[in-house]
Amino acid sequence: MITLRQLRYVLALAETAHFGRAAERCHVTQPALSQQIKLLEDASGTPLFHRLGKSVSATPFGRVIIERARDVLAKADDLEAFVTTQSGTPSRPLRFGLIPTVAPYLLPEIFPVLRDRFPTLSFAVSESRTDALIGGLYDSSIDLALIATEPPDDGPRLTATALFPDPFVLATSLADDMAEPVRLQNLDRSRILLLDEGHCFRDQALAACGLKPDANRSSFAATSLSTIVEFVANGQGITLLPEIALRKETADARIHIRQLESPGAERTLSLVWRQASPFAAIFTAIAQTIRAMREAPSLAPPPAIR
């Protein structure tokens, strides 16, 4: 018997190309995931994946299984959602994923309001990078994602609704002396500190500064904005920050926030879900709630210059 669990493991492995990362996404141990993949391969009589050291790639037969599994899981999840919505609300927690450059800044503000606004809903919140969140939408392991890029159009159809723009500012140490507003083109590229590869904010910062993706390959790359800000405070570089992060990341008196010369740079935060989801009306209401909160004085961003 082929199980939905096995199909979810297959999709996770196909999208991560790594047994460890696939197991982490599925919240199981690597041996447990490997065993289920092996059982499916034994039932098929042929491998689904080529094992290439630490990475894997789908075999031709595996690629067919992956596409069919994606369709089966989407329909199974939609059927489950349809059944649960007959009572008016989902009977299980909504699985809500956010990117790391949003979650620590927006989630503490919006989560209490969402619980008050939707008392019959419960949320299972997770944090992951954009590609993993999109993969989670594709394989139905999450219901809703908050991202800062346009979703791809090469998989199941997704609905994206914009929440609000998130402008960028420049963070420097107090010792850095530069005229304001700052022209991005005039920045010393060698001093720009970035997140490590895989973060969409890294790509957006590179594009804003006119840098090629490999331009800072030898430079320091951090896993969080908080780490970068600490280096900036110590005079070891400069960085772009999203405005949403200012309240948390600029409490250090050694940090100076500088405006960018127009047109500057920004990203747009969006909620994304599968187009066929029966929870679409709920997701739309959640998006409206977040927009309304952003306009409230308590969520207004701090001054860009101090």
C-alpha positions, 0 to 999 in steps of 0.5 A: 500500500502506498501511503500519503506519508510516503508521498510527502516524504518523496516530495520533501526529498525531491525538493531538498535533494538531501535526506537530512533536510527532508527529514527536518522538513517532515519532522521525523528522523532521517532513518524513519524517512529513509525507511519509508522511501525504501519501502516505496522503492521496493514496492515499485521495483525500481529506485526513485532517487539516485544517491549521489553522496550527500545529495540525491536526484530523482530517477526518470521513474522518480520524476513521474512519481513526484509529479503524481504525488504532488497532485495526489497530496494537493487533492487529499489535503483539499478534501480534508480541508473541505470536510473540516470546513463544513463546521465553519472553521478548520478542525485542525491548526492552520499551518502558518509559515514565515520567512526568518527576516519577517517572523521575529519582527512581525509575528509577536505583534500580529499573533495575539491579534490574530488569536483575538480576531479569529478565536475559533482558529488555532495556528501551528507557526513555523519559520523557514526560508522561502523555497522551503515554504513554497515547497510546503505549500506544494506538498500541503505540509503548510497552509499559508506562507508569509514571504517577500518575493513573487511565488513561482509559477511552475507548480500548483497554482498559488494565490498571493495577496500583498500586505504592505511594502517594507522599505530598506534603510542603511545601518552603519556604526556611529563612526561612519560618516556619509552624506544623507540621503545615501546613494546606494550606488556610492556604497563601498561594496566591500563593506556590505554585510549580507545574510548567507545564501538561500535568504531572499533578503540577501538576493534583494540586498544584492540587487539593490546595491547592484552586486552580482550574486557571487560578488561577496562570496569571500565576505562574512555571511550571517544566518540572522540580521541580529548577527549582522547588526552586531558586526555593524555596531562594532564598525566592521561593516554596513548593511541594509535592513528592512524597515520592519526590523528597526524596532528590534534591531536598532535598539543598540545606541551604536547603530545609526540608521540612514535614509536612502536616496530616492528611489531607494529599495524595498520589498513587498510582504505577501500572504500566499496559499494554494489557489484551490484551498477551501480556506481561502476566505479565512486567509483573505480575512487574515491578510486584511487583519494584518494590513489593518494592524500595520496601519495602527499606531502601535505597529508604525515603524520608528523614525528612519533617522535618529 
